[in-house]
Amino acid sequence: MPSVCFYFQVHQPFRIKKYNFLDIGKDSDYFETKEENDLNNRFIMEKVARKSYIPTNKILFKLLKKHPEFRFTFSFSGVALEQMEMYSKETLKTFQDLVSTGRVEVLGETYYHSLSFLYSKEEFQKQVKMNMEKIEKLFGIKPRVFRCTELAYSNEIAKHAQEMGFEGILGEGVDHILGWRSPNFLYKTKNSNIKLFLKNYRLSDDIAFRFSEKSWKEHPLTAEKFAKWISDVNGNGEIVNLFMDYETFGEHQWEETGIFNFLESLPSEILKNKDNDFSTLSESIDRYSVRDEIDVPQITSWADIERDLSAWTGNEMQKDALDKLYGLEEDVLFLNDEGITDSWRRFQTSDQVYYMSTKGMGDGTVHGYFSPYKSPYDAFISFSNALSDFKLRIEEKKISKNQ
């Protein structure tokens, strides 16, 4: 009997505005612009809330009332929740209403949606703790399962997650890692006992990426057809992990594609087969046994064909930006200044270097779609100029503190 585990990632970065060389030394507000464009964080949050979050939350709330068996899981970056508090309290309330039903789980992750696990384990743990505190404050629950930024996963990340008290962790169902095995079972990680959920990327991406692709041989994708694919897992799997960005509904796949109608019809179609049900990730830990151990020595992710970190660390601009940014950690800790620390961490959000990716072909098209900048080089220039000003602020504060 396959249990469908829906997991939705809710994240919005504080985007760096168009920051010119002449702004260095004059403008220390790196993340806010008055222009109504794709670099205006309020404008983007309000737009995504209107097109995606609020209408999707309404549908899911209706489905929870209609189907007692229905449940699903969210993960919120702290910066997304922070922007809801700043710009769209109505949106935050609709998420809180869903979680208050008791059938919606919330995972732990890094507050700033960062790649800090690559550069500073201490900073990584601080951001996970910050996110946990934010979740407990806004939703009144303590996460049991961890999801690392960009679904990054390795043996080492799993070990750190277990040490922080998590019972489960998410990863990408990468073919060369799984080998002959299926992503539709619960696994354990090598060198730790934390439970591992692997994304069924084929079924997930059928909704997240291929739903409106008219050249796809399965187009149009109906709820009835997708439910049959879920039922086909019966006998060859116990859980079907459908992981995707929440903006899939209404933002990446527009309302005109029929995505909302699909979502509203899907639970009924899945539950027509009495062997199917729904489960949160924590419930799956309690219900299912581990089937095997998975060894992932190198970090995997859910991005691009490579399923690695090359979307964020694949070129010299990205490496230079990250090296310079994390090279400031010692000075930031020395200053212990709330404003400096928050700015430093906002720079860490993985989107900032994702926008610098120079990949071509299909992956490049996806990167271009998500970027608010005209080119990867514009993203790098704004980041570098803003970071240069930020370093000047640090030096000035160091001098003042030493004096």
C-alpha positions in Angstrom: 0.0 0.0 0.0 1.7 3.2 -1.1 1.4 6.3 1.1 1.7 9.5 -0.8 4.1 12.0 1.0 3.6 15.4 -0.4 6.3 17.9 0.6 6.2 21.5 -0.4 9.2 23.9 -0.1 8.1 27.5 0.7 11.0 30.0 0.2 11.5 33.5 -0.9 14.9 35.2 -0.7 15.8 38.8 0.1 17.0 39.7 -3.4 20.0 42.0 -3.8 18.9 45.1 -5.6 20.8 46.5 -8.7 23.8 47.8 -6.8 26.3 49.8 -8.9 30.0 50.5 -8.3 29.2 54.1 -7.5 26.9 53.0 -4.7 29.9 51.6 -2.7 30.4 53.7 0.4 27.1 55.5 0.0 24.3 52.9 0.2 24.2 50.2 2.9 20.6 49.0 2.1 21.4 46.1 -0.2 18.1 44.3 -0.3 15.4 46.9 -0.7 14.5 48.9 -3.8 11.7 51.4 -4.3 11.2 50.3 -8.0 8.3 47.9 -8.7 10.2 45.1 -10.4 11.5 41.6 -9.9 14.2 42.8 -7.4 11.6 44.4 -5.1 11.0 41.8 -2.3 7.6 43.2 -1.2 6.4 43.3 -4.8 7.4 39.7 -5.3 6.0 38.4 -2.0 2.7 40.0 -2.7 2.6 38.7 -6.2 3.4 35.1 -5.3 1.0 35.2 -2.4 -1.8 36.4 -4.7 -1.0 34.0 -7.5 0.2 30.9 -5.6 0.2 30.8 -1.8 -3.3 32.1 -0.9 -5.3 30.2 -3.6 -3.4 27.0 -3.1 -3.8 27.2 0.7 -7.6 27.6 0.2 -7.7 24.5 -2.0 -5.6 22.4 0.5 -7.8 23.6 3.4 -10.9 22.5 1.6 -9.2 19.1 0.8 -8.3 18.6 4.5 -12.0 19.1 5.4 -13.2 16.8 2.6 -10.7 13.9 3.1 -9.8 12.9 6.7 -7.0 10.8 5.2 -5.4 13.7 3.4 -2.2 15.2 4.9 1.0 16.8 3.6 4.3 18.5 4.7 5.8 22.0 4.4 9.3 23.4 4.9 9.6 27.1 5.4 12.8 29.1 5.1 13.1 31.7 7.9 13.5 34.5 5.3 10.2 33.5 3.7 8.4 33.6 7.0 10.1 36.9 7.8 8.8 38.5 4.6 5.3 37.2 5.2 5.4 38.9 8.6 6.7 42.1 7.0 4.6 42.2 3.8 1.7 39.7 3.9 0.4 38.7 7.3 -2.8 37.4 5.6 -0.6 34.7 3.8 1.1 33.7 7.0 -2.3 33.3 8.7 -3.5 30.9 6.0 -0.4 28.7 6.5 -1.0 28.8 10.3 -4.6 27.7 9.7 -3.4 24.7 7.7 -0.9 23.6 10.3 -3.4 24.0 13.1 -5.5 21.1 11.7 -2.9 18.7 13.0 -2.5 17.0 9.7 0.1 19.3 8.2 3.8 18.7 9.2 6.5 21.4 9.2 10.2 20.4 8.7 13.4 22.0 9.9 15.9 23.7 7.6 18.4 26.6 7.6 16.8 29.9 8.4 18.5 31.7 5.6 18.3 28.9 3.0 22.0 28.9 2.9 24.9 26.7 1.8 26.6 27.2 5.2 27.0 23.4 5.7 29.8 23.6 3.0 31.7 26.4 4.8 30.9 26.5 8.5 29.3 23.8 10.5 28.9 26.2 13.4 27.0 28.7 11.3 25.0 25.9 9.8 23.9 24.7 13.2 23.0 28.3 14.3 20.8 28.8 11.3 19.0 25.5 11.8 18.4 26.4 15.4 17.1 29.8 14.3 14.6 28.2 11.9 13.4 25.7 14.6 12.8 28.7 17.0 10.8 30.5 14.2 8.7 27.4 13.5 7.9 26.9 17.2 7.0 30.6 17.6 4.7 30.8 14.6 3.3 27.3 14.4 3.7 25.9 17.9 5.4 22.7 16.8 8.9 21.2 16.9 10.1 19.7 13.6 11.2 16.0 13.7 12.4 15.8 10.1 15.1 17.9 8.4 15.4 19.2 4.9 18.7 20.7 3.9 18.9 23.7 1.5 18.1 22.7 -2.1 17.5 19.1 -0.9 21.3 18.8 -0.4 22.2 15.5 1.1 25.2 13.4 2.0 26.3 11.0 4.8 27.9 13.9 6.6 24.8 16.2 6.4 22.7 13.3 7.7 25.0 12.8 10.6 24.8 16.5 11.6 21.0 16.4 11.3 20.9 13.4 13.7 23.2 15.1 16.1 20.8 18.1 16.1 18.0 15.8 17.2 16.2 15.1 13.9 14.7 11.6 13.2 14.4 11.9 9.5 16.0 13.7 6.5 15.2 14.3 2.9 17.3 13.6 -0.2 17.0 13.3 -4.0 16.4 9.9 -5.5 19.4 10.0 -7.7 19.6 7.0 -10.0 23.3 6.3 -9.6 23.0 6.4 -5.8 19.9 4.1 -5.7 21.2 1.6 -8.3 18.7 -1.2 -8.5 16.7 0.2 -5.5 13.5 2.2 -5.7 12.9 5.6 -4.1 9.6 4.3 -2.9 10.9 2.9 0.4 12.2 4.2 3.7 16.0 3.9 4.0 18.7 4.6 6.7 21.8 6.6 6.2 25.4 5.3 6.3 27.1 5.8 9.7 23.9 7.1 11.4 20.5 5.9 12.2 18.5 8.8 10.9 15.7 7.8 8.4 16.1 8.8 4.8 13.3 9.8 2.4 14.2 9.9 -1.2 12.3 12.0 -3.7 10.6 10.2 -6.6 11.8 12.8 -9.0 10.1 11.4 -12.1 6.6 11.7 -10.6 7.4 14.9 -8.8 8.7 16.6 -11.9 5.7 15.5 -13.9 3.8 18.0 -11.8 6.5 20.6 -11.1 8.0 20.9 -14.5 6.2 18.9 -17.2 2.6 19.7 -16.3 2.1 22.4 -18.9 4.6 21.1 -21.5 2.5 20.5 -24.5 5.3 18.5 -26.3 5.3 16.0 -23.5 3.8 12.7 -24.6 1.6 12.5 -21.4 0.1 16.0 -21.9 -2.4 16.8 -20.7 -1.8 15.3 -17.2 -5.1 14.5 -15.5 -5.6 13.7 -11.8 -7.0 10.3 -12.9 -3.9 9.5 -15.0 -1.5 10.5 -12.2 -3.5 8.6 -9.6 -3.1 5.5 -11.7 0.7 6.0 -11.7 0.6 6.2 -7.9 -1.5 2.9 -7.8 1.1 1.2 -10.0 3.6 1.6 -7.2 1.6 -0.9 -5.1 3.7 -4.0 -4.6 6.9 -2.1 -5.5 7.0 0.5 -2.8 5.5 1.8 0.4 5.9 5.5 0.1 5.8 7.9 -2.9 7.7 11.0 -2.0 6.5 13.9 -4.1 8.7 16.9 -3.3 8.4 20.2 -5.1 8.5 24.0 -4.7 5.2 25.3 -3.5 5.2 28.0 -6.2 4.6 25.1 -8.6 0.9 25.9 -8.0 -0.1 29.2 -9.6 3.4 30.7 -10.2 5.5 28.2 -12.1 2.4 26.5 -13.5 -0.1 29.3 -14.0 -3.8 28.9 -13.2 -4.6 28.8 -16.9 -2.8 25.5 -17.2 -5.4 23.8 -15.0 -2.9 23.2 -12.2 -5.4 24.2 -9.5 -8.2 21.9 -10.9 -5.6 19.1 -11.0 -4.6 19.6 -7.4 -8.2 19.8 -6.2 -9.1 16.6 -7.9 -6.0 14.6 -7.1 -6.7 13.3 -3.6 -10.1 11.9 -4.6 -8.6 10.1 -7.5 -5.8 8.7 -5.4 -8.1 7.5 -2.6 -10.4 5.7 -5.1 -7.9 2.9 -4.8 -8.3 1.6 -1.2 -4.7 0.5 -1.1 -3.6 4.2 -1.3 -3.4 6.8 1.4 -1.5 9.9 2.5 1.1 10.3 5.1 3.3 13.0 6.6 7.0 12.2 6.8 7.0 11.8 10.6 4.0 9.4 10.3 5.9 7.4 7.7 8.8 7.1 10.2 6.4 5.6 12.7 4.6 3.4 10.2 7.3 1.9 7.9 10.5 -0.1 8.4 13.9 0.7 7.0 14.5 -1.4 3.9 18.2 -0.8 3.3 21.2 1.5 3.9 22.1 4.2 1.4 25.7 5.4 1.1 26.1 9.0 -0.3 29.6 10.2 0.3 29.3 13.2 -2.1 26.6 15.8 -1.8 23.6 15.5 -4.0 20.8 18.0 -4.6 17.5 18.3 -6.6 18.8 20.7 -9.2 19.7 20.2 -12.8 20.7 17.1 -14.7 23.8 16.6 -12.5 21.8 16.5 -9.2 24.7 18.0 -7.4 25.7 21.5 -6.2 27.0 22.8 -9.6 23.9 25.0 -9.9 25.5 27.1 -7.0 29.2 26.4 -7.2 29.8 25.5 -10.8 31.7 28.5 -12.1 34.4 30.9 -10.9 32.0 33.8 -10.2 30.0 31.6 -7.8 33.1 30.2 -6.1 34.6 33.7 -5.7 31.4 35.1 -4.3 31.0 32.3 -1.7 34.7 32.3 -0.7 34.7 36.0 -0.1 31.4 35.9 1.8 32.3 33.1 4.2 35.7 34.6 4.6 34.0 37.3 6.6 32.8 35.0 9.3 35.5 35.7 11.8 35.0 39.5 11.5 31.2 39.1 11.8 31.5 37.0 14.9 34.0 39.5 16.4 31.7 42.5 15.9 28.6 40.7 17.3 26.5 43.4 15.6 22.9 42.3 14.9 22.6 44.4 11.7 25.9 43.2 10.3 25.1 39.5 11.1 21.7 39.7 9.5 23.1 41.3 6.3 25.9 38.7 6.2 23.4 35.9 6.4 21.0 37.4 3.8 24.0 37.3 1.4 24.3 33.6 2.2 20.9 32.7 0.7 21.6 30.2 -2.0 19.5 32.1 -4.6 22.2 34.8 -4.7 24.7 32.5 -6.3 22.1 30.5 -8.2 21.4 33.6 -10.2 25.1 33.6 -11.3 24.9 30.2 -13.0 26.1 30.2 -16.6 24.8 26.7 -17.5 23.3 26.3 -21.0 20.7 24.1 -22.6 17.6 23.1 -20.6 19.2 23.8 -17.2 20.2 27.3 -18.3 16.6 28.0 -19.3 15.4 27.1 -15.8 18.1 29.2 -14.2 17.1 32.2 -16.4 13.4 31.8 -15.6 14.1 32.0 -11.8 16.6 34.9 -12.0 15.4 38.5 -11.6 18.6 39.7 -13.3 19.2 40.2 -17.0 22.3 37.9 -16.9 24.4 35.9 -14.5 27.1 38.6 -14.8 24.6 41.3 -13.6 23.8 39.1 -10.6 27.6 38.8 -9.8 28.2 42.5 -10.3 25.4 43.5 -7.9 26.5 40.9 -5.3 30.2 41.9 -5.6 29.5 45.6 -5.3 27.2 45.2 -2.4 29.6 42.9 -0.6 32.4 45.5 -1.2 30.3 48.1 0.6 29.5 45.5 3.3 33.2 44.9 3.9 33.8 48.6 4.3 31.1 48.7 7.0 32.8 45.9 8.8 36.2 47.6 8.7 34.7 50.8 10.0 33.0 49.0 12.9 36.1 47.0 13.7 38.1 50.2 14.0 35.4 51.8 16.2 35.2 48.7 18.4 39.0 48.4 18.8 39.2 52.1 19.8 
